[in-house]
């Protein structure tokens, strides 16, 4: 499902127009991104948790040259599915 299909589905399930549904979806995504950028965790009960994990610097390998390369530390956005979401997905 892409963004347009999701907007359409939101519109079908609510009394919102497609334009209003798109505005709400965009605001939701922006709010999650802003919270993660500030180092906060976003927990949506029954759905899951978005958070940022710190990845340590490490030595890797260039697959073409087999040369060792230094991979710097970085922040990785992650999503952990909640119990309810896992159960629903595994029923189908």
mmCIF file as gemmi writes it, N, C-alpha and C atoms, coordinates in Angstrom:
data_model
loop_
_atom_site.group_PDB
_atom_site.id
_atom_site.type_symbol
_atom_site.label_atom_id
_atom_site.label_alt_id
_atom_site.label_comp_id
_atom_site.label_asym_id
_atom_site.label_entity_id
_atom_site.label_seq_id
_atom_site.pdbx_PDB_ins_code
_atom_site.Cartn_x
_atom_site.Cartn_y
_atom_site.Cartn_z
_atom_site.occupancy
_atom_site.B_iso_or_equiv
_atom_site.pdbx_formal_charge
_atom_site.auth_seq_id
_atom_site.auth_asym_id
_atom_site.pdbx_PDB_model_num
ATOM 1 N N . UNK Axp A 1 ? 0.85 -1.17 0 1 0 ? 1 A 1
ATOM 2 C CA . UNK Axp A 1 ? 0 0 0 1 0 ? 1 A 1
ATOM 3 C C . UNK Axp A 1 ? 0.901 1.239 0 1 0 ? 1 A 1
ATOM 4 N N . UNK Axp A 2 ? 0.625 2.161 -0.908 1 0 ? 2 A 1
ATOM 5 C CA . UNK Axp A 2 ? 1.388 3.402 -0.943 1 0 ? 2 A 1
ATOM 6 C C . UNK Axp A 2 ? 0.626 4.51 -0.216 1 0 ? 2 A 1
ATOM 7 N N . UNK Axp A 3 ? 1.207 5.71 -0.21 1 0 ? 3 A 1
ATOM 8 C CA . UNK Axp A 3 ? 0.613 6.821 0.545 1 0 ? 3 A 1
ATOM 9 C C . UNK Axp A 3 ? -0.783 7.174 0.031 1 0 ? 3 A 1
ATOM 10 N N . UNK Axp A 4 ? -0.953 7.236 -1.283 1 0 ? 4 A 1
ATOM 11 C CA . UNK Axp A 4 ? -2.259 7.593 -1.856 1 0 ? 4 A 1
ATOM 12 C C . UNK Axp A 4 ? -3.322 6.563 -1.477 1 0 ? 4 A 1
ATOM 13 N N . UNK Axp A 5 ? -2.956 5.293 -1.489 1 0 ? 5 A 1
ATOM 14 C CA . UNK Axp A 5 ? -3.898 4.24 -1.111 1 0 ? 5 A 1
ATOM 15 C C . UNK Axp A 5 ? -4.246 4.329 0.378 1 0 ? 5 A 1
ATOM 16 N N . UNK Axp A 6 ? -3.258 4.662 1.199 1 0 ? 6 A 1
ATOM 17 C CA . UNK Axp A 6 ? -3.506 4.814 2.631 1 0 ? 6 A 1
ATOM 18 C C . UNK Axp A 6 ? -4.433 6.003 2.892 1 0 ? 6 A 1
ATOM 19 N N . UNK Axp A 7 ? -4.197 7.109 2.205 1 0 ? 7 A 1
ATOM 20 C CA . UNK Axp A 7 ? -5.065 8.287 2.34 1 0 ? 7 A 1
ATOM 21 C C . UNK Axp A 7 ? -6.49 7.921 1.959 1 0 ? 7 A 1
ATOM 22 N N . UNK Axp A 8 ? -6.645 7.179 0.877 1 0 ? 8 A 1
ATOM 23 C CA . UNK Axp A 8 ? -7.966 6.758 0.416 1 0 ? 8 A 1
ATOM 24 C C . UNK Axp A 8 ? -8.648 5.865 1.455 1 0 ? 8 A 1
ATOM 25 N N . UNK Axp A 9 ? -7.886 4.959 2.041 1 0 ? 9 A 1
ATOM 26 C CA . UNK Axp A 9 ? -8.439 4.054 3.054 1 0 ? 9 A 1
ATOM 27 C C . UNK Axp A 9 ? -8.866 4.83 4.306 1 0 ? 9 A 1
ATOM 28 N N . UNK Axp A 10 ? -8.056 5.8 4.719 1 0 ? 10 A 1
ATOM 29 C CA . UNK Axp A 10 ? -8.412 6.636 5.875 1 0 ? 10 A 1
ATOM 30 C C . UNK Axp A 10 ? -9.698 7.391 5.584 1 0 ? 10 A 1
ATOM 31 N N . UNK Axp A 11 ? -9.791 7.931 4.38 1 0 ? 11 A 1
ATOM 32 C CA . UNK Axp A 11 ? -10.984 8.678 3.976 1 0 ? 11 A 1
ATOM 33 C C . UNK Axp A 11 ? -12.223 7.787 3.998 1 0 ? 11 A 1
ATOM 34 N N . UNK Axp A 12 ? -12.077 6.548 3.528 1 0 ? 12 A 1
ATOM 35 C CA . UNK Axp A 12 ? -13.198 5.603 3.508 1 0 ? 12 A 1
ATOM 36 C C . UNK Axp A 12 ? -13.667 5.234 4.922 1 0 ? 12 A 1
ATOM 37 N N . UNK Axp A 13 ? -12.725 5.139 5.873 1 0 ? 13 A 1
ATOM 38 C CA . UNK Axp A 13 ? -13.062 4.701 7.229 1 0 ? 13 A 1
ATOM 39 C C . UNK Axp A 13 ? -13.506 5.841 8.139 1 0 ? 13 A 1
ATOM 40 N N . UNK Axp A 14 ? -13.35 7.075 7.678 1 0 ? 14 A 1
ATOM 41 C CA . UNK Axp A 14 ? -13.731 8.234 8.49 1 0 ? 14 A 1
ATOM 42 C C . UNK Axp A 14 ? -14.662 9.13 7.682 1 0 ? 14 A 1
ATOM 43 N N . UNK Axp A 15 ? -15.055 10.211 8.271 1 0 ? 15 A 1
ATOM 44 C CA . UNK Axp A 15 ? -15.878 11.177 7.538 1 0 ? 15 A 1
ATOM 45 C C . UNK Axp A 15 ? -15.005 12.262 6.908 1 0 ? 15 A 1
ATOM 46 N N . UNK Axp A 16 ? -13.68 12.062 6.908 1 0 ? 16 A 1
ATOM 47 C CA . UNK Axp A 16 ? -12.76 13.044 6.339 1 0 ? 16 A 1
ATOM 48 C C . UNK Axp A 16 ? -12.731 12.95 4.822 1 0 ? 16 A 1
ATOM 49 N N . UNK Axp A 17 ? -12.496 14.081 4.184 1 0 ? 17 A 1
ATOM 50 C CA . UNK Axp A 17 ? -12.26 14.071 2.739 1 0 ? 17 A 1
ATOM 51 C C . UNK Axp A 17 ? -10.856 13.52 2.517 1 0 ? 17 A 1
ATOM 52 N N . UNK Axp A 18 ? -10.534 13.198 1.274 1 0 ? 18 A 1
ATOM 53 C CA . UNK Axp A 18 ? -9.183 12.709 0.978 1 0 ? 18 A 1
ATOM 54 C C . UNK Axp A 18 ? -8.145 13.781 1.301 1 0 ? 18 A 1
ATOM 55 N N . UNK Axp A 19 ? -8.481 15.029 1.016 1 0 ? 19 A 1
ATOM 56 C CA . UNK Axp A 19 ? -7.551 16.124 1.308 1 0 ? 19 A 1
ATOM 57 C C . UNK Axp A 19 ? -7.3 16.229 2.812 1 0 ? 19 A 1
ATOM 58 N N . UNK Axp A 20 ? -8.369 16.163 3.61 1 0 ? 20 A 1
ATOM 59 C CA . UNK Axp A 20 ? -8.215 16.218 5.067 1 0 ? 20 A 1
ATOM 60 C C . UNK Axp A 20 ? -7.463 14.992 5.591 1 0 ? 20 A 1
ATOM 61 N N . UNK Axp A 21 ? -7.727 13.838 5.007 1 0 ? 21 A 1
ATOM 62 C CA . UNK Axp A 21 ? -7.035 12.609 5.409 1 0 ? 21 A 1
ATOM 63 C C . UNK Axp A 21 ? -5.541 12.731 5.137 1 0 ? 21 A 1
ATOM 64 N N . UNK Axp A 22 ? -5.199 13.322 4.003 1 0 ? 22 A 1
ATOM 65 C CA . UNK Axp A 22 ? -3.789 13.505 3.657 1 0 ? 22 A 1
ATOM 66 C C . UNK Axp A 22 ? -3.114 14.474 4.636 1 0 ? 22 A 1
ATOM 67 N N . UNK Axp A 23 ? -3.826 15.53 5.02 1 0 ? 23 A 1
ATOM 68 C CA . UNK Axp A 23 ? -3.29 16.499 5.985 1 0 ? 23 A 1
ATOM 69 C C . UNK Axp A 23 ? -3.035 15.82 7.33 1 0 ? 23 A 1
ATOM 70 N N . UNK Axp A 24 ? -3.981 15.004 7.779 1 0 ? 24 A 1
ATOM 71 C CA . UNK Axp A 24 ? -3.834 14.296 9.058 1 0 ? 24 A 1
ATOM 72 C C . UNK Axp A 24 ? -2.67 13.306 8.994 1 0 ? 24 A 1
ATOM 73 N N . UNK Axp A 25 ? -2.57 12.557 7.906 1 0 ? 25 A 1
ATOM 74 C CA . UNK Axp A 25 ? -1.48 11.59 7.754 1 0 ? 25 A 1
ATOM 75 C C . UNK Axp A 25 ? -0.132 12.303 7.752 1 0 ? 25 A 1
ATOM 76 N N . UNK Axp A 26 ? -0.041 13.39 7.002 1 0 ? 26 A 1
ATOM 77 C CA . UNK Axp A 26 ? 1.211 14.144 6.932 1 0 ? 26 A 1
ATOM 78 C C . UNK Axp A 26 ? 1.592 14.683 8.309 1 0 ? 26 A 1
ATOM 79 N N . UNK Axp A 27 ? 0.625 15.226 9.045 1 0 ? 27 A 1
ATOM 80 C CA . UNK Axp A 27 ? 0.89 15.761 10.383 1 0 ? 27 A 1
ATOM 81 C C . UNK Axp A 27 ? 1.33 14.654 11.338 1 0 ? 27 A 1
ATOM 82 N N . UNK Axp A 28 ? 0.729 13.475 11.206 1 0 ? 28 A 1
ATOM 83 C CA . UNK Axp A 28 ? 1.096 12.338 12.055 1 0 ? 28 A 1
ATOM 84 C C . UNK Axp A 28 ? 2.538 11.923 11.799 1 0 ? 28 A 1
ATOM 85 N N . UNK Axp A 29 ? 2.883 11.778 10.527 1 0 ? 29 A 1
ATOM 86 C CA . UNK Axp A 29 ? 4.247 11.374 10.168 1 0 ? 29 A 1
ATOM 87 C C . UNK Axp A 29 ? 5.25 12.428 10.627 1 0 ? 29 A 1
ATOM 88 N N . UNK Axp A 30 ? 4.949 13.701 10.385 1 0 ? 30 A 1
ATOM 89 C CA . UNK Axp A 30 ? 5.851 14.778 10.808 1 0 ? 30 A 1
ATOM 90 C C . UNK Axp A 30 ? 6.039 14.776 12.323 1 0 ? 30 A 1
ATOM 91 N N . UNK Axp A 31 ? 4.977 14.532 13.061 1 0 ? 31 A 1
ATOM 92 C CA . UNK Axp A 31 ? 5.065 14.508 14.526 1 0 ? 31 A 1
ATOM 93 C C . UNK Axp A 31 ? 5.943 13.361 15.01 1 0 ? 31 A 1
ATOM 94 N N . UNK Axp A 32 ? 5.824 12.209 14.384 1 0 ? 32 A 1
ATOM 95 C CA . UNK Axp A 32 ? 6.661 11.058 14.747 1 0 ? 32 A 1
ATOM 96 C C . UNK Axp A 32 ? 8.12 11.36 14.432 1 0 ? 32 A 1
ATOM 97 N N . UNK Axp A 33 ? 8.377 11.91 13.246 1 0 ? 33 A 1
ATOM 98 C CA . UNK Axp A 33 ? 9.748 12.241 12.837 1 0 ? 33 A 1
ATOM 99 C C . UNK Axp A 33 ? 10.361 13.267 13.789 1 0 ? 33 A 1
ATOM 100 N N . UNK Axp A 34 ? 9.612 14.299 14.135 1 0 ? 34 A 1
ATOM 101 C CA . UNK Axp A 34 ? 10.115 15.328 15.058 1 0 ? 34 A 1
ATOM 102 C C . UNK Axp A 34 ? 10.446 14.731 16.422 1 0 ? 34 A 1
ATOM 103 N N . UNK Axp A 35 ? 9.582 13.871 16.926 1 0 ? 35 A 1
ATOM 104 C CA . UNK Axp A 35 ? 9.827 13.24 18.226 1 0 ? 35 A 1
ATOM 105 C C . UNK Axp A 35 ? 11.095 12.389 18.181 1 0 ? 35 A 1
ATOM 106 N N . UNK Axp A 36 ? 11.272 11.621 17.118 1 0 ? 36 A 1
ATOM 107 C CA . UNK Axp A 36 ? 12.466 10.784 16.991 1 0 ? 36 A 1
ATOM 108 C C . UNK Axp A 36 ? 13.721 11.642 16.873 1 0 ? 36 A 1
ATOM 109 N N . UNK Axp A 37 ? 13.639 12.741 16.121 1 0 ? 37 A 1
ATOM 110 C CA . UNK Axp A 37 ? 14.781 13.637 15.956 1 0 ? 37 A 1
ATOM 111 C C . UNK Axp A 37 ? 15.199 14.256 17.29 1 0 ? 37 A 1
ATOM 112 N N . UNK Axp A 38 ? 14.242 14.434 18.196 1 0 ? 38 A 1
ATOM 113 C CA . UNK Axp A 38 ? 14.528 14.983 19.523 1 0 ? 38 A 1
ATOM 114 C C . UNK Axp A 38 ? 14.961 13.899 20.511 1 0 ? 38 A 1
ATOM 115 N N . UNK Axp A 39 ? 15.024 12.657 20.045 1 0 ? 39 A 1
ATOM 116 C CA . UNK Axp A 39 ? 15.459 11.56 20.902 1 0 ? 39 A 1
ATOM 117 C C . UNK Axp A 39 ? 14.347 10.911 21.694 1 0 ? 39 A 1
ATOM 118 N N . UNK Axp A 40 ? 13.11 11.283 21.402 1 0 ? 40 A 1
ATOM 119 C CA . UNK Axp A 40 ? 11.97 10.7 22.112 1 0 ? 40 A 1
ATOM 120 C C . UNK Axp A 40 ? 11.53 9.389 21.468 1 0 ? 40 A 1
ATOM 121 N N . UNK Axp A 41 ? 10.805 8.614 22.222 1 0 ? 41 A 1
ATOM 122 C CA . UNK Axp A 41 ? 10.217 7.36 21.766 1 0 ? 41 A 1
ATOM 123 C C . UNK Axp A 41 ? 8.734 7.627 21.545 1 0 ? 41 A 1
ATOM 124 N N . UNK Axp A 42 ? 8.15 7.029 20.497 1 0 ? 42 A 1
ATOM 125 C CA . UNK Axp A 42 ? 6.722 7.192 20.217 1 0 ? 42 A 1
ATOM 126 C C . UNK Axp A 42 ? 6.057 5.831 20.366 1 0 ? 42 A 1
ATOM 127 N N . UNK Axp A 43 ? 5.194 5.694 21.382 1 0 ? 43 A 1
ATOM 128 C CA . UNK Axp A 43 ? 4.501 4.436 21.639 1 0 ? 43 A 1
ATOM 129 C C . UNK Axp A 43 ? 3.037 4.592 21.267 1 0 ? 43 A 1
ATOM 130 N N . UNK Axp A 44 ? 2.575 3.737 20.373 1 0 ? 44 A 1
ATOM 131 C CA . UNK Axp A 44 ? 1.173 3.721 19.971 1 0 ? 44 A 1
ATOM 132 C C . UNK Axp A 44 ? 0.588 2.406 20.465 1 0 ? 44 A 1
ATOM 133 N N . UNK Axp A 45 ? -0.186 2.484 21.52 1 0 ? 45 A 1
ATOM 134 C CA . UNK Axp A 45 ? -0.732 1.302 22.178 1 0 ? 45 A 1
ATOM 135 C C . UNK Axp A 45 ? -1.465 0.405 21.185 1 0 ? 45 A 1
ATOM 136 N N . UNK Axp A 46 ? -1.14 -0.869 21.189 1 0 ? 46 A 1
ATOM 137 C CA . UNK Axp A 46 ? -1.769 -1.832 20.299 1 0 ? 46 A 1
ATOM 138 C C . UNK Axp A 46 ? -1.148 -1.879 18.919 1 0 ? 46 A 1
ATOM 139 N N . UNK Axp A 47 ? -0.25 -0.935 18.622 1 0 ? 47 A 1
ATOM 140 C CA . UNK Axp A 47 ? 0.373 -0.891 17.295 1 0 ? 47 A 1
ATOM 141 C C . UNK Axp A 47 ? 1.863 -1.174 17.384 1 0 ? 47 A 1
ATOM 142 N N . UNK Axp A 48 ? 2.588 -0.328 18.114 1 0 ? 48 A 1
ATOM 143 C CA . UNK Axp A 48 ? 4.02 -0.542 18.243 1 0 ? 48 A 1
ATOM 144 C C . UNK Axp A 48 ? 4.743 0.696 18.728 1 0 ? 48 A 1
ATOM 145 N N . UNK Axp A 49 ? 6.081 0.613 18.702 1 0 ? 49 A 1
ATOM 146 C CA . UNK Axp A 49 ? 6.924 1.68 19.22 1 0 ? 49 A 1
ATOM 147 C C . UNK Axp A 49 ? 7.975 2.08 18.196 1 0 ? 49 A 1
ATOM 148 N N . UNK Axp A 50 ? 8.047 3.381 17.949 1 0 ? 50 A 1
ATOM 149 C CA . UNK Axp A 50 ? 9.108 3.952 17.125 1 0 ? 50 A 1
ATOM 150 C C . UNK Axp A 50 ? 10.149 4.508 18.088 1 0 ? 50 A 1
ATOM 151 N N . UNK Axp A 51 ? 11.424 4.221 17.839 1 0 ? 51 A 1
ATOM 152 C CA . UNK Axp A 51 ? 12.478 4.798 18.659 1 0 ? 51 A 1
ATOM 153 C C . UNK Axp A 51 ? 13.776 4.861 17.871 1 0 ? 51 A 1
ATOM 154 N N . UNK Axp A 52 ? 14.754 5.551 18.436 1 0 ? 52 A 1
ATOM 155 C CA . UNK Axp A 52 ? 16.059 5.688 17.796 1 0 ? 52 A 1
ATOM 156 C C . UNK Axp A 52 ? 17.07 4.931 18.637 1 0 ? 52 A 1
ATOM 157 N N . UNK Axp A 53 ? 17.851 4.082 17.976 1 0 ? 53 A 1
ATOM 158 C CA . UNK Axp A 53 ? 18.888 3.33 18.678 1 0 ? 53 A 1
ATOM 159 C C . UNK Axp A 53 ? 20.247 3.806 18.184 1 0 ? 53 A 1
ATOM 160 N N . UNK Axp A 54 ? 21.194 3.897 19.114 1 0 ? 54 A 1
ATOM 161 C CA . UNK Axp A 54 ? 22.558 4.285 18.76 1 0 ? 54 A 1
ATOM 162 C C . UNK Axp A 54 ? 23.319 3.055 18.3 1 0 ? 54 A 1
ATOM 163 N N . UNK Axp A 55 ? 23.938 3.16 17.144 1 0 ? 55 A 1
ATOM 164 C CA . UNK Axp A 55 ? 24.773 2.077 16.62 1 0 ? 55 A 1
ATOM 165 C C . UNK Axp A 55 ? 26.228 2.483 16.788 1 0 ? 55 A 1
ATOM 166 N N . UNK Axp A 56 ? 27.026 1.613 17.356 1 0 ? 56 A 1
ATOM 167 C CA . UNK Axp A 56 ? 28.428 1.913 17.621 1 0 ? 56 A 1
ATOM 168 C C . UNK Axp A 56 ? 29.244 1.873 16.331 1 0 ? 56 A 1
ATOM 169 N N . UNK Axp A 57 ? 30.359 2.597 16.354 1 0 ? 57 A 1
ATOM 170 C CA . UNK Axp A 57 ? 31.297 2.545 15.233 1 0 ? 57 A 1
ATOM 171 C C . UNK Axp A 57 ? 31.86 1.127 15.163 1 0 ? 57 A 1
ATOM 172 N N . UNK Axp A 58 ? 32.158 0.702 13.949 1 0 ? 58 A 1
ATOM 173 C CA . UNK Axp A 58 ? 32.703 -0.648 13.796 1 0 ? 58 A 1
ATOM 174 C C . UNK Axp A 58 ? 33.51 -0.734 12.509 1 0 ? 58 A 1
ATOM 175 N N . UNK Axp A 59 ? 34.222 -1.82 12.379 1 0 ? 59 A 1
ATOM 176 C CA . UNK Axp A 59 ? 34.993 -2.068 11.167 1 0 ? 59 A 1
ATOM 177 C C . UNK Axp A 59 ? 34.17 -2.981 10.272 1 0 ? 59 A 1
ATOM 178 N N . UNK Axp A 60 ? 34.039 -2.587 9.009 1 0 ? 60 A 1
ATOM 179 C CA . UNK Axp A 60 ? 33.321 -3.398 8.034 1 0 ? 60 A 1
ATOM 180 C C . UNK Axp A 60 ? 34.229 -3.73 6.867 1 0 ? 60 A 1
ATOM 181 N N . UNK Axp A 61 ? 33.682 -4.327 5.847 1 0 ? 61 A 1
ATOM 182 C CA . UNK Axp A 61 ? 34.456 -4.668 4.647 1 0 ? 61 A 1
ATOM 183 C C . UNK Axp A 61 ? 33.736 -4.189 3.406 1 0 ? 61 A 1
ATOM 184 N N . UNK Axp A 62 ? 34.51 -3.648 2.478 1 0 ? 62 A 1
ATOM 185 C CA . UNK Axp A 62 ? 33.983 -3.297 1.167 1 0 ? 62 A 1
ATOM 186 C C . UNK Axp A 62 ? 33.83 -4.609 0.402 1 0 ? 62 A 1
ATOM 187 N N . UNK Axp A 63 ? 32.618 -4.989 0 1 0 ? 63 A 1
ATOM 188 C CA . UNK Axp A 63 ? 32.426 -6.286 -0.653 1 0 ? 63 A 1
ATOM 189 C C . UNK Axp A 63 ? 33.133 -6.415 -2.006 1 0 ? 63 A 1
ATOM 190 N N . UNK Axp A 64 ? 33.375 -5.304 -2.678 1 0 ? 64 A 1
ATOM 191 C CA . UNK Axp A 64 ? 34.047 -5.372 -3.987 1 0 ? 64 A 1
ATOM 192 C C . UNK Axp A 64 ? 35.55 -5.573 -3.844 1 0 ? 64 A 1
ATOM 193 N N . UNK Axp A 65 ? 36.164 -4.833 -2.898 1 0 ? 65 A 1
ATOM 194 C CA . UNK Axp A 65 ? 37.625 -4.87 -2.774 1 0 ? 65 A 1
ATOM 195 C C . UNK Axp A 65 ? 38.098 -5.69 -1.578 1 0 ? 65 A 1
ATOM 196 N N . UNK Axp A 66 ? 37.186 -6.083 -0.717 1 0 ? 66 A 1
ATOM 197 C CA . UNK Axp A 66 ? 37.497 -6.808 0.515 1 0 ? 66 A 1
ATOM 198 C C . UNK Axp A 66 ? 38.364 -5.976 1.47 1 0 ? 66 A 1
ATOM 199 N N . UNK Axp A 67 ? 38.424 -4.674 1.215 1 0 ? 67 A 1
ATOM 200 C CA . UNK Axp A 67 ? 39.208 -3.767 2.046 1 0 ? 67 A 1
ATOM 201 C C . UNK Axp A 67 ? 38.42 -3.424 3.311 1 0 ? 67 A 1
ATOM 202 N N . UNK Axp A 68 ? 39.126 -3.346 4.445 1 0 ? 68 A 1
ATOM 203 C CA . UNK Axp A 68 ? 38.474 -2.947 5.691 1 0 ? 68 A 1
ATOM 204 C C . UNK Axp A 68 ? 38.134 -1.468 5.629 1 0 ? 68 A 1
ATOM 205 N N . UNK Axp A 69 ? 36.94 -1.131 6.107 1 0 ? 69 A 1
ATOM 206 C CA . UNK Axp A 69 ? 36.535 0.271 6.167 1 0 ? 69 A 1
ATOM 207 C C . UNK Axp A 69 ? 35.969 0.554 7.554 1 0 ? 69 A 1
ATOM 208 N N . UNK Axp A 70 ? 36.125 1.791 7.987 1 0 ? 70 A 1
ATOM 209 C CA . UNK Axp A 70 ? 35.609 2.198 9.289 1 0 ? 70 A 1
ATOM 210 C C . UNK Axp A 70 ? 34.187 2.716 9.094 1 0 ? 70 A 1
ATOM 211 N N . UNK Axp A 71 ? 33.233 2.103 9.768 1 0 ? 71 A 1
ATOM 212 C CA . UNK Axp A 71 ? 31.839 2.55 9.724 1 0 ? 71 A 1
ATOM 213 C C . UNK Axp A 71 ? 31.612 3.379 10.984 1 0 ? 71 A 1
ATOM 214 N N . UNK Axp A 72 ? 31.299 4.67 10.819 1 0 ? 72 A 1
ATOM 215 C CA . UNK Axp A 72 ? 31.138 5.534 11.997 1 0 ? 72 A 1
ATOM 216 C C . UNK Axp A 72 ? 29.868 5.204 12.779 1 0 ? 72 A 1
ATOM 217 N N . UNK Axp A 73 ? 29.81 5.669 14.025 1 0 ? 73 A 1
ATOM 218 C CA . UNK Axp A 73 ? 28.583 5.468 14.804 1 0 ? 73 A 1
ATOM 219 C C . UNK Axp A 73 ? 27.469 6.29 14.172 1 0 ? 73 A 1
ATOM 220 N N . UNK Axp A 74 ? 26.248 5.822 14.346 1 0 ? 74 A 1
ATOM 221 C CA . UNK Axp A 74 ? 25.1 6.526 13.776 1 0 ? 74 A 1
ATOM 222 C C . UNK Axp A 74 ? 23.844 6.176 14.554 1 0 ? 74 A 1
ATOM 223 N N . UNK Axp A 75 ? 22.801 6.942 14.314 1 0 ? 75 A 1
ATOM 224 C CA . UNK Axp A 75 ? 21.508 6.708 14.956 1 0 ? 75 A 1
ATOM 225 C C . UNK Axp A 75 ? 20.596 5.997 13.956 1 0 ? 75 A 1
ATOM 226 N N . UNK Axp A 76 ? 19.938 4.936 14.409 1 0 ? 76 A 1
ATOM 227 C CA . UNK Axp A 76 ? 19.083 4.116 13.552 1 0 ? 76 A 1
ATOM 228 C C . UNK Axp A 76 ? 17.643 4.186 14.033 1 0 ? 76 A 1
ATOM 229 N N . UNK Axp A 77 ? 16.732 4.769 13.222 1 0 ? 77 A 1
ATOM 230 C CA . UNK Axp A 77 ? 15.321 4.728 13.607 1 0 ? 77 A 1
ATOM 231 C C . UNK Axp A 77 ? 14.814 3.287 13.514 1 0 ? 77 A 1
ATOM 232 N N . UNK Axp A 78 ? 14.067 2.853 14.513 1 0 ? 78 A 1
ATOM 233 C CA . UNK Axp A 78 ? 13.553 1.486 14.517 1 0 ? 78 A 1
ATOM 234 C C . UNK Axp A 78 ? 12.068 1.473 14.862 1 0 ? 78 A 1
ATOM 235 N N . UNK Axp A 79 ? 11.42 0.381 14.489 1 0 ? 79 A 1
ATOM 236 C CA . UNK Axp A 79 ? 10.021 0.161 14.849 1 0 ? 79 A 1
ATOM 237 C C . UNK Axp A 79 ? 9.908 -1.235 15.417 1 0 ? 79 A 1
ATOM 238 N N . UNK Axp A 80 ? 9.278 -1.337 16.576 1 0 ? 80 A 1
ATOM 239 C CA . UNK Axp A 80 ? 9.036 -2.641 17.198 1 0 ? 80 A 1
ATOM 240 C C . UNK Axp A 80 ? 7.526 -2.828 17.275 1 0 ? 80 A 1
ATOM 241 N N . UNK Axp A 81 ? 7.035 -3.84 16.586 1 0 ? 81 A 1
ATOM 242 C CA . UNK Axp A 81 ? 5.594 -4.1 16.546 1 0 ? 81 A 1
ATOM 243 C C . UNK Axp A 81 ? 5.08 -4.483 17.928 1 0 ? 81 A 1
ATOM 244 N N . UNK Axp A 82 ? 3.893 -3.991 18.253 1 0 ? 82 A 1
ATOM 245 C CA . UNK Axp A 82 ? 3.245 -4.318 19.518 1 0 ? 82 A 1
ATOM 246 C C . UNK Axp A 82 ? 2.588 -5.687 19.462 1 0 ? 82 A 1
ATOM 247 N N . UNK Axp A 83 ? 2.234 -6.198 20.612 1 0 ? 83 A 1
ATOM 248 C CA . UNK Axp A 83 ? 1.636 -7.529 20.734 1 0 ? 83 A 1
ATOM 249 C C . UNK Axp A 83 ? 0.377 -7.663 19.879 1 0 ? 83 A 1
ATOM 250 N N . UNK Axp A 84 ? -0.499 -6.67 19.939 1 0 ? 84 A 1
ATOM 251 C CA . UNK Axp A 84 ? -1.754 -6.707 19.192 1 0 ? 84 A 1
ATOM 252 C C . UNK Axp A 84 ? -1.501 -6.793 17.681 1 0 ? 84 A 1
ATOM 253 N N . UNK Axp A 85 ? -0.576 -5.974 17.18 1 0 ? 85 A 1
ATOM 254 C CA . UNK Axp A 85 ? -0.244 -5.987 15.752 1 0 ? 85 A 1
ATOM 255 C C . UNK Axp A 85 ? 0.323 -7.344 15.343 1 0 ? 85 A 1
ATOM 256 N N . UNK Axp A 86 ? 1.217 -7.885 16.149 1 0 ? 86 A 1
ATOM 257 C CA . UNK Axp A 86 ? 1.802 -9.198 15.849 1 0 ? 86 A 1
ATOM 258 C C . UNK Axp A 86 ? 0.727 -10.275 15.772 1 0 ? 86 A 1
ATOM 259 N N . UNK Axp A 87 ? -0.211 -10.24 16.72 1 0 ? 87 A 1
ATOM 260 C CA . UNK Axp A 87 ? -1.282 -11.246 16.734 1 0 ? 87 A 1
ATOM 261 C C . UNK Axp A 87 ? -2.156 -11.138 15.489 1 0 ? 87 A 1
ATOM 262 N N . UNK Axp A 88 ? -2.52 -9.921 15.103 1 0 ? 88 A 1
ATOM 263 C CA . UNK Axp A 88 ? -3.378 -9.725 13.928 1 0 ? 88 A 1
ATOM 264 C C . UNK Axp A 88 ? -2.673 -10.191 12.66 1 0 ? 88 A 1
ATOM 265 N N . UNK Axp A 89 ? -1.399 -9.848 12.516 1 0 ? 89 A 1
ATOM 266 C CA . UNK Axp A 89 ? -0.638 -10.236 11.323 1 0 ? 89 A 1
ATOM 267 C C . UNK Axp A 89 ? -0.491 -11.752 11.246 1 0 ? 89 A 1
ATOM 268 N N . UNK Axp A 90 ? -0.28 -12.395 12.369 1 0 ? 90 A 1
ATOM 269 C CA . UNK Axp A 90 ? -0.073 -13.841 12.373 1 0 ? 90 A 1
ATOM 270 C C . UNK Axp A 90 ? -1.353 -14.644 12.215 1 0 ? 90 A 1
ATOM 271 N N . UNK Axp A 91 ? -2.521 -13.997 12.35 1 0 ? 91 A 1
ATOM 272 C CA . UNK Axp A 91 ? -3.79 -14.692 12.138 1 0 ? 91 A 1
ATOM 273 C C . UNK Axp A 91 ? -4.064 -14.907 10.658 1 0 ? 91 A 1
ATOM 274 N N . UNK Axp A 92 ? -3.512 -14.067 9.808 1 0 ? 92 A 1
ATOM 275 C CA . UNK Axp A 92 ? -3.832 -14.116 8.369 1 0 ? 92 A 1
ATOM 276 C C . UNK Axp A 92 ? -2.861 -14.928 7.582 1 0 ? 92 A 1
